[in-house]
């Protein structure tokens, strides 16, 4: 049996196959997807798994089932096709109002479907970008400073995260915006970066806002014949989605530590919208999402009816 050849460690192995180059960035692309794991424990993530998850499952439990409520009378509407007409005998009358998915009661609260935070999105719109695309540089620089994400993150972003994205108009509105025109920018955060942003928002930005009592909520409209909690307000289509959204004025941008340390580098301050995206769906989803967000020290205030 022939002896193995000794390996020389002083010389790198020859490159047999070149890595494919990115035509846009002029950099080689690795054959595998690079992932940067969490290198430090996240305080808010541990707080959710140790405290919030159990409290949310207890708070969202309802003793009133949909089957125990009195049934609603059927709607008397004119059918589209007359069953007595022989030419329309086999035509199907579709249900009115669509599939009514938003009226389906939520599933029972269990450890498997407990409300959790999936992503946080920051969106900034700039009307000056409609006249010149160069006016978006300040918006992009602000989002990169707040999130720490670049345009594509060096190809090492998590699934569903695309870094800082340019928001384009989808259709013409009033003659001042057309389809394909840049109107702003947005960034989506997941994982530890999402919790770090929430901690900065709750500890540095919101306490410094003047006359800020909390995120406004509509008045409660729940009744005794409903399976929703007493503080629910499921009267709009947006209330059945587990997304909590609110806006911050332009003055709040200077309260972020990432912006305050070098505020003179930005041409102007921008207002922003922050969206907390959860996995809650169905009736009462936004109430469950608000309960989750309030556990991260984000205050809410109820409007008077």
Buried (B, 14 or more C-beta within 10 A) or exposed (E): EEEEEEEEEEEEEEEEEEEEEEEEEEEEEEEEEEEEEEEEEBEBBEBBEEEBBEEBBEBBEBEBEEEEEEEEEEEEEEEEEEEEEEEBEEEEEEEEEEEEEBEEBBEEBEEEBBBBBBBBBBBBBBEBBBEEEEBBBBBBBBBBBBBBBBBBBEEEBBEEBBBBBBBEBEEEEEEEBBEEBBBBBBBBBBBBBBBBBBBBBBEBBBEEEEEBEEBEBEEBEBEEEBBBBEBBBBEEEEBBBBBBBBEBEEEBBEBBEBBEEEEEEBEEBBBBBBBBBBBBBBBBBBBBBBBBBBBBBBEBEEEEE
